Each structure stands twice: as structure tokens, then as C-alpha cells.
């Protein structure tokens, strides 16, 4: 984009409400290719949970994933109205990221100026991470929106304190905690800002406020404490329950190391290049703002440091859990871009978008990580659908895996083969995994054709099935045909003539 054309675009942008361009760009970007990538394993868990009754969801929360229970309930209500197609499941995330971009622009206009807010919102809109989590049926986009909303309401309440403003802030914080427990780490930044507001008086950390008598200043602290009380009461039981489930929920997470911090910008931005650019420009913005940078800087650093510190003791460090800090980094970057002419700043935003294009394209092919190892559930399901006959059975290996082979196949088949080894499905069990026959051979008796779905690529799929399940299949069945799909092997097994 030339500086002249950028100047023309800027003249049009500045006539619009500050929130509108970032919201529209975010909506356009996240809607593009919304259904291209298959539901990945985490989204399959969302689908499985959201299509259960509230009572079944309560049993699930008692076993695993209690921290995500309120989101699942929200998605249950959503799918009841809009269905469970890939696009329908992802639309709430699209809407949340769109609103987050608009709110970020308003917050930036409050803390910096109109240009800073506008460029912060536009930069946020073009990040690959915004598309990644804005196209995912998981709670991260909603948490991002609520984090920005709560911060904006806090600024409003500090500027012009009233119980109505503090009540709005309290509702936003409570919702944030219910949607994403770890996002409550943002309250550390809010607490710091409130304390500085009380300590410094009329102009705390760039949040211009009318002069307040000492008594009013004191009430700000107490009102903030009262405002976060509902979040503590609602999220506290979830936190306690989630802590008891940690060994199952996060058994794939390792303790945090120092090099994890260096990988974080690329992880949350979903692009190492764009993440590095955002970090550099945000650092310039923090230096430019000086003491006014307290709120956005603490909103980025404190949640990161708190989660990292906790992650060195217990396995908690997962970059996507910190997606909610990205808007505040964009706010700092927007402040830096106010130091240059508006057309030049717009060129920087476009450059960030162009640098992220390869990652934008990749995430629309698959949401799996790493992206070089996609899992083609739909392709495997088509193989089964094309060759399925009445009376066919299906067997999965492994069953108890985060790949959710059974959910992936069942999502894409309207009439899947009988899951012959299941003794209690995941819904009745109150879990994400079904229970299988401890002795598979009797459960397979009378079955003449079995569709075997195995994770990975295997020339001899029967050899890849371990333990008693594999022994029973190898003894009673032979492989009639094998199909390879990305991340999966499908084999049609037929019973031995001498069985």
C-alpha cells in the first residue's frame, strides 16, 4: 500500500466511529474460511459437551472439564437454537472477537487517543491469532472480549465512580471468571491500577478523573473489592473442582521453562514473525506512554508472570490460555503508531497483515498443532460411509486419547456403525471418553465386519492395536482393505472363515 493510498484510506476511517472499522475488519477476516478447517480435538470436546442435557453437563463437570462447564452450558443453549454445524459452533467466537476489537478501539481512545485506539483495534483484527481463536469453538475469544470489556468498565468506574458503573464491572468480571478461570489473573493488573488510583488521587496512571475528596478516593478501593466478590463466589467453587481434576485435564502439559516465555508472542499471535513485530512495537508504545502505560503493561505482564510462576510448580503453562492479554499488547502498539503519520501507521498495520498471511492460510486448513500433523476425521468418515453395510461395527484405537477418534468420526456420520466395544458411552459415564469391554473377545462375537480406525499411518493396522483388544481382533479378523488419511488409518476387517 502506497502512502498516498494509505492517506486516502485514513481520511475515510477518521470519519467513522472509532470502534466500527476494527469491528468490521475483524468480522470480515474471521468469517473468511470459517468452515474450511475441520473441528479439531478440542472443538470435538465442545461439540460432545454442548449436545448433552444440562444434567449430563453437570455430571461431566463432576468428572472432568469443570473449568469449561459454564462455556459448555452456553454452547448447549446456542446449539439448541442454531444447530451444531462447524460454522454454527464457531460463530460465537467470531462475534466475540468482533466485539473485542471494537471495545479495544474504544479503550484505546480513552487511554491514549482516537488514533491510538483505532490502530490498536485494526492491528488486533489482522493478527493470525485473532482469526485462530475467532474461528474456534472454544472459550478463548469470549474470554478476550470479556477481558477488554471489564477493563473498559473499570476505567469508566474509576473516572466517574457510581454503583451502576461498578455493577457493570462486577458482572463483566464474574462472566470472565466463569468463561475462563485463568483470565482472572487480569485482576492483578486491575488491583494495581485501583491502588495507584487511590494513591495518586485525581490523575491515576493516565486515567483522567475529576478531583475527588479523600473519602471518595477511599471508596474506590472498597467498591472494587465489592465488585470482584461475585467473581470470587462464582468462580471459587469451579477453581476448587478444577484443581482436583488437574491430573486428568492437563496430563499432557509440562512444567514451564524460561524458553517458554520467548515462544509466547508467537504462540498467542499464531505467528512468530507477527508476534515479534507486535512485541517490538508494543515496547515502543509503553516507552512513549510513560506512566500512562501502567494499565496496558500490567494487563499484559502480570497475567503472563503469574501463570508462568504457577506453571513452574504445577503443569499450567499453555500459551493459548493467555490469548486474553493480546488486546492490551495491541493497545500499546497502537500508542506507538500515534508517533508517526496516520498513513505510515496504516502501512504498518497492513504489513502485519501481510506477514501473517501464510499463517492465516495454514490455520484455515487445520487447527491441529503442529499444523504439519492434521487429522482428517471427515476423510475417514467418508471412507466408512461409502462402504458401510447394515450390521457393521466400528472399533477405535486408541480409545482414551485426546484425539477423540470416536467423536471425530461420529460428528461426520449421521448413522455411524455400531461401536461394538462400548459398555457405557461418554454421556452416561459423565466423561469425555466411553468405557469399553474389559474382555473384547465376547463383545466382538457375532460381528462379521469391523471398521477399525487407528491414529497415525500404519501399513499393518491390526499390529498397531495393543493389549487384549488387538489380540481379539488379530485372532478373529483379517484385513480386507486399508485406507490412509492424514493422521488416521482406516481398515475394513472381515471375520476369519474358521471363526
N, C-alpha and C positions, 0 to 999 in steps of 0.2 A: 504494500500500500504506500503510495507516494504521500509526501507531507501535504501537498495541495488537496488530494482527495480526502486525506485524513481531516484536514481543516474543514472541508465541506460536511463531512460526517459529524464532526464536533458541533458545528453550528446547528445542525438538526437535533442532536442529542440534548443540548443545553436548553432547548425549548420544552422538553418533556419533563414530567415529574421524575425526580431523581431515582425512584425505585423501578420505574417502568422499563427502561432499556435493559438493565441486568436481569430482570424477571423474564422478559421476552426472549432474550438470548439464551438464558438457561433453559427455558421451556423448549425452544427450538432445538437446542443441542441434545438435550436428554430425550426428547421424543424421537429424534433421528435414530433409526435402527433399534427401537425399543424392544422388539420381539426377536431380533436377529440371533442373539446368543440364547442357547438353551438355559433353562433353570439349572443352576449348579447345586452342589450338595447342600449348602446352607439354605438355599431357596426351597429345595425339596422338603427340608425340615419345616420351613414356614408353611408350605402347602399342606403337609401332613397335619400340622397342628391346627391351621386355620379351618380346615374342613371337618374338625371334630366339634362335638357339642360343648357348651360351657362346662358341663360336668366332667366330660372327658378331658378337657383342658386343665381343669383343677387337678385331676389325677396325674396328668402329665407333669404339671408343675411340682407335684409332690415327689416325683421321681427324678426328673432332670429338667434343665432349662427353665427353672423358676424365674430367673432374672429376665427372661424374654417373654414370660407369661402375659403381661399386660399388652405387649405388642401383638402376640398371637390372638388375644381376645379381640383387639381392634381389627385385625385382619379377618377374623371369623365374621365379624359384622359386615366388613367390606365385601367379602366374597359372597355372603348371603344375598347381597344386592347386585353386585357386578360380575359374579362368576369367578372361576379360578383359572382362566386362560393366562398364559405367560404375560401378556400385556396388562390384563386386569390386575394381576398380582403386583406388578411393578408401578402402576400408575400412582399409588400413594407416595412412593419415593420421588417420582417426578414432581408431583405437586409440592412436596415438602422442600425439595431443593430449589424450586422456582420461588417459593415464598421466602426461603432463606436468603436467596440472592437479593430480592427486593428489600428485605429487612436489613441486610448488611449495608446496602446503599444508604438507607435512612440513618442507621447507626453511624456510618462514616461521616455523613453530613452533619450529625450532631457533634461528633468528637473532633472532626478535622474541619472540613468544609464540603460544599456541594461537589466540587470536582473530586476530592478525595473519596467521598462515598461512591460516586458514580464509577470511578476507575476501580475501586475495590470490588464492587459488585460485578463489573464486566470481567475483571481478571478471574474472579471466582467462577464465573459462568463458563470460561473456556478451559478450565483445568480438567485434565482427564479424570481426576478423582471425583470431580463433581458429576461427571457422566457415569462413572463406575458405580458410585453409590446412589446416584439418582436413577439408575436403571436396575436396582436390585431390591428384591422383596425381602429386605431386612431392615432393622430399626435405625440404621446409621443416618439416613437422610432426615428422618423425623427428629432424631437427637440433635442434628446440626441446626435444623430450623428452630427448635426449642431453645438451644443454647444462645442463638443470636437474639431470639425474642426475649428471653429472660434478661439478657444483658441490656438490651434496649429499654426494657421496662425498669430495670434498676437505675439506669441513667435518668430516666424520666422521674422516678420516685425521689432520687437524690436532688434533682434540680427543683422540683416543686412537690415537696412531700404532701401526701394525703393518703388516707386509708384506702381510697379507691385504687390509687396507683400501686400501693404496696400489696393490695389484694390481687391485682393483676399479676404482679411479680411472683407472689406466692403460688398462684395457680400454674404459672409457666414453669417454675422450679419443681413443683410437685410432679407435673407431667413429664418433665425432663428426667427425673429420677425413676419414674415408672417405666419409661421407654428404654432408658439406658443408664444403669446404675453407675457405671464408671464416669459418665458425663457429669455426675455430681461433683467431681473433682474441680469443676469450674467454680464451685462455691468458694474455693480457697482464694481465687482471684477476686471474686465479689466481696469476700470478707475483707481483704486487704484494701480494696477501694473504699469500702464503707468506713473502715478505721481511719484511713487517710482523710476522707471527707470530714470525719468528726474532728480529727486532729488539726487539720489546716483551716477549717472554717469555710468561708464563703466561696473559695475557688479551688476545690479539691481536684488535683491531678487533671486539670483541663476541663472538668465538668463544671461549667459556669453555673453558679447558683445565686439567687438573691441572698443578701446578707441575712443571716439567721441569728437570733439570740441564742445564748448558750443552751438554754433549756430545749429549744428546738433541735439544736445540734445533737444533744444527748438522745433525744427521741429517735433520731435516725438510726442509731445503733440498736436500740431496743426494738424498733419496728422491723428492722432487718432480721433480728433474731426471731421475732414472732412470725415473720413471713417465711422463714425456712423451716419452721416447726412442722407444718403439714407434710413437707417433703420427707422429713425425718420419720414422722409417724407412718407414712405410707410406704416409703422405701426401706425402712428399717427391717421389717419382717422379711421382705424379699432378700435383703442383703444377708440376713442370718441363714435363710434357707439356701440361698445360692452358695454360701460358704460351705455348707455341708455337702453340696453336690459338686464341688470343685474338682475332686479327683476323677469324676466321670466326665464332667463338662469340658475340662481343659487338660485332659491327659496327653494331648498332643503338643502342648505349649512347653517351651523350655525356659529356664531362668534367664532373666535379662542380662546382657553383657554390654560393655561400653560401645562396641561397634554397632549395636542395635540402634543407638542414638543417631549415628551417622547415616544409617539407612532409612531413618524415619521420614525425612522430607520426601524422598522418592516413593516411600510406601503410602503415605497419605495422599500425595498428589498423583499416584499411579504412573509416575514418570520421573526417572532420576534427573533428567535434564530440566524439566519444568519445575520439579521440586527444588533443585538447586537454584534456579533462577528466582523462584518465589522467596526462598530463604534469604538470598542476597539482597533483593530489593526491599524485603521487609526489614532487614537490618538497617538499611539506609533510612527507611521511614521512621524506625524507632529513634535513630540519632537525630533526625530532623524534628521530631515532635518533642523531644526532651521529656520533661515531667508529664506532659500530656499523654505520653505513651504508656503510662502506668497500667491503664485498664487493658488495652490490647496485648501488651507484652506479657503481663501476668496471666491473661487468659490463654496465652499460648504456652508459656514456660511452666507455670505451676502445675497444670494437669499432666504435662509431659513428665516433669520431675517426680511428681507424686506416684504416677503409675510405674515409672522406671524404678523408683526406690522400692515400691511394693513388689515389683517384678523380679527384683534380685533376691527376694526372700521366698515368695510363692510364685508359681507359674501364672503370670497375668499379662505379660507384655505381648500384645498383638497390635500392630500398627493401626489396623482399621478401627480399633476401639477409640482412637484419638482423632478420628475424622472431624469431630465437632470443633477442634481448635483451628482448622484451616481458615474459616472466615476471618478470624482475628489476625492471622498472618496476612491475609489479603487486605485487611484494613490498613495494616502498617505499610504494605506495598503501595496501596492507593495514596497514602500520605506522602510517600517518596515521589510518586509520579506527579504530585502537585508542584514539584520543584522545577519541572520542565514545561514547555509549552504544551497546551492541550493536544494538538495534533501529534506531537512527538510521543506523548504519553499513550495516545491511542495506538500508535505504531508498536509500542512495547507490548500492549495487550494482544494485538494481532500476532506479534512474534511469538508470544507464549502459546497462543492457539495453534500456530503452525508447527512449533516444536513438539507439541503434544499430539499431532495428527497420527503418527504411527501407533501410539498407544491408544488413541481413540478408536482407530480401526481394529486393533487387536482385541480390545475389550468387547467389541460388538461381535466378535467371533466366538469368544468363550469368556466366562467369568472364572474359570478354574485357575488355580495358581499352583505351579507356574503355568503360564499360558501355552507353553510348548507341550503340555500334557492334558489336552482336553478329554472329556469323557462324553462319548456320543450315545447318550441314552436313547434319543429319538431314533437313531440309525439301528440300534439293536432291537428296539421295539418294532420297527418296520419289518425286520427280518422275521421276527416271531409272528407278526400279524399276517405276513404273506404266506407263511407255511403252516399256520396253526390249524389243528383239526379238533373236533369235539373229543373231550376226554384227555386232552394233552395236559401235562403237568409242567411246572417250572421249578427249578432249583437254583439258588444263588450261592456264590462262593466268592468272597466271604459274606456271611450274613451280617455279623455285628461289626460293621465298619462305617467310618464317616463318609464313605462313598454312597451309601444308601442305594445299593443296586436295585433292591426291590421297589423302593419309592420311585426311582428314576424310570424303571420300566412300566410300572403301574400308572404313572402320570400320563404316559403317552399311549396307553392301550385302554380302549373303552371296555373290552372284555378280555382281561388277561387270563392265561392258563391257570389252572388250579395250583396254588402254592402248597404243594403236597406235604412238605415237611413241617408246616406251621401247626403248632398245637395251641397257640394263643397269639392273636395278632397284636400289633403295637397299640391299637386303641384300647382293647380290653386290658392289656397289660399295663397301660398307663406309662408308655415308654416310646422312644423313637425307633425301637427295634422289636421285631416279633420274636417269640420263643419257638425253638424247633424241637423236633423229636430227639430225645437223648439217644435213642436207638433207631437210626434212619431206616434200616432194612425193612422192618414191619410196615412203616409208613409208606414205603415205595411199593409194597406188594400190590399186585394187580394193575400197576401202571405199565403201559406198553411204550409210550413215547414221552420223553422228558426234554424240555428246553433248558439247557444248562447255560447260565450266564456267569462268566468268570471275569474278575477285574484283571486288566493287563492283556498282553498279547501272548497267546500260547498256541504252539503248533499241536500240542497234545493236551487239550483242556482237561481231560479226566485226570491226568497226572498232577494237575495243579490244585486239585481238591484234596484237602488234608483230612486226617482223622477218620472217624467212623463213617462220615458222610462219603468221603472219597472211596473208602473200602466197599461200601454198599453199591455205589454207582459202578465201580470198576468190575465188581463181581456179577452184576445182573444186567449191565447195559454195554452196548458198543456204540462207537461214534459213527453216525451215518453221514454227517456233513458239518463243516466248520465255517464260520464267517468271522472275519476280523473287522472290527470297527474301532475307531480311535478310543483307546483306553479300555476297551472291552473285547472279550471273545464270546461268541455265541455258538453253541454246539447243539445239534439235534441228536439225542440219544434214543436208540431203539432197544427194546428188550432182547436178550440173547434167546436164540431158539430153544436152547436146552434149559431155560429158566423154569 
